[in-house]
């Protein structure tokens, strides 16, 4: 799959580890709205959409479930096409069967 075939992102949901001014500026330059909670030591907090941020756990659980497969977690396949095939098989087993 080519990166050019993916739709443009409108939001980036991330955890507090990505709360940095240079990262937020890069996202703003690309016209992507960051949905990142503020670190506790931030002097000037940025607003973020808490309602949208709550949906991040669905993505986290999906990756956690896919990483139950050793082949996916350790990136056993070094070829991108083979890895994508293994990822599709793991998703098929997890979410369809």
C-alpha positions in Angstrom: 0.0 0.0 0.0 1.4 3.4 -0.9 1.3 6.3 1.5 -0.2 8.5 -1.3 -3.2 6.3 -1.4 -4.2 7.0 2.2 -6.6 9.8 3.0 -5.3 13.0 4.6 -5.5 13.0 8.4 -7.5 15.7 10.1 -6.7 14.7 13.7 -3.8 13.1 15.5 -4.8 11.3 18.7 -1.7 10.8 20.9 -0.8 10.5 24.6 1.1 13.0 26.7 4.5 11.8 25.5 3.9 13.7 22.2 3.1 17.0 24.0 5.9 19.1 22.5 5.8 22.5 20.9 7.9 21.4 17.9 5.5 18.4 17.3 2.4 20.6 17.5 4.0 23.1 15.1 4.7 20.3 12.6 1.1 19.1 12.8 -0.2 22.7 12.4 2.0 23.1 9.3 0.4 20.0 7.8 -3.1 21.2 8.8 -3.7 18.3 11.3 -5.4 19.1 14.6 -3.5 17.6 17.6 -5.7 15.8 20.2 -2.9 15.5 22.8 -3.5 16.1 26.5 -1.0 18.5 28.2 1.8 17.3 30.4 1.5 18.2 34.1 4.5 20.4 33.9 3.4 22.5 30.9 3.3 26.2 31.7 0.9 27.3 29.0 -1.6 24.5 28.4 -3.1 23.9 25.0 -6.8 23.1 24.6 -7.6 19.6 23.3 -10.8 17.7 22.5 -11.3 15.4 25.5 -14.3 13.7 24.0 -12.3 12.8 20.9 -9.3 11.7 23.0 -11.5 9.1 24.8 -11.7 7.1 21.6 -8.0 6.5 21.5 -8.3 3.4 23.7 -10.0 1.6 20.8 -6.9 2.0 18.7 -4.6 0.9 21.6 -6.7 -2.2 22.3 -6.6 -3.1 18.6 -2.8 -2.9 18.5 -2.6 -4.9 21.7 -4.7 -7.6 20.3 -2.7 -7.8 17.1 0.6 -8.0 19.1 -0.7 -11.2 20.7 0.6 -12.8 17.5 4.4 -13.3 17.9 5.0 -12.9 14.2 3.5 -9.4 14.3 4.9 -8.3 17.7 8.5 -9.2 16.8 8.2 -8.0 13.1 9.4 -11.5 12.0 8.8 -10.6 8.3 11.4 -8.1 7.1 9.7 -7.7 3.7 6.9 -5.1 3.9 4.6 -7.1 1.6 5.0 -10.2 3.7 4.5 -8.3 6.9 1.3 -6.7 5.5 0.0 -10.2 4.6 0.7 -11.5 8.1 -1.0 -8.4 9.6 -4.1 -9.0 7.4 -4.2 -12.6 8.5 -3.9 -11.7 12.1 -6.7 -9.1 11.8 -8.9 -11.6 10.0 -8.4 -14.1 12.8 -9.0 -11.5 15.5 -11.9 -9.5 14.1 -13.8 -11.7 11.7 -13.5 -15.3 12.7 
